[in-house]
Amino acid sequence: MNGSKFERRVLQRALKGIGVQPRGDGGDIFDALLAAYNAKSRYYHSQQHISDCLVCFSNYRHLAVYPDEIEVALWFHDAIYDPRRQDNEALSAQWTEHYLTAVNADPNVIDRIVEMILATQTHRARGGDSKLLVDMDLSILGAPPAVFDAYDQAIRREYAWIPEALYRQARCEVLRDFLSRETLYQTAELRQHYEGQARCNLRRKVEELTQS
């Protein structure tokens, strides 16, 4: 399983940037992550989601204090994903911590990366780099309507085991929570670019879901 050259190169560079020298070409952890993201049960939280986040981040990399740490965190933030569980972010952070500890990464670096991953559970962050990573994760909300709709359909497929009425109710609660926030995006640049379209997408989807 090779994955794209771009993605492999980004992970290699990011690991080296935080002082980790992966074995060989870095394929050990890259292939493990790729296998996780390509699981058949994933329709949105997949390799494509990571690729999209990395591309988005490339446009805002200059805003980061520790850009390599953000790229590592992006790779790991959905490494564990089971829609029936409530602790995916914690398990993903745990995998990250175990891996980075095993390859002798700096403990302070590990702490910052773990904190970023855990912030994706609530999509609320404290530090600047965590805010940037969370905004990358939410950039799909501000995508053009057709792209947002494809994302929304993929999420429904991941939750196909939930009856339609219950899914509509739960999905509305999630989307309304986002709409209730003073701002969806915590960094000024992403807020300027995505906020307006994201709110349009969310309001439209809530309206669709509440139609009888």
Secondary structure, 3 states (H helix, E strand, C coil): CCCCHHHHHHHHHHHHHCCCCCCCCCHHHHHHHHHHHCCCCCCCCCHHHHHHHHHHHHCCHHHCCCHHHHHHHHHHCCCCCCCCCCCHHHHHHHHHHHHHHHCCCCHHHHHHHHHHHHHCCCCCCCCHHHHHHHHHHHHHHHCCHHHHHHHHHHHHHHCCCCCHHHHHHHHHHHHHHHHHCCCCCCCHHHHHHHHHHHHHHHHHHHHHHHCC
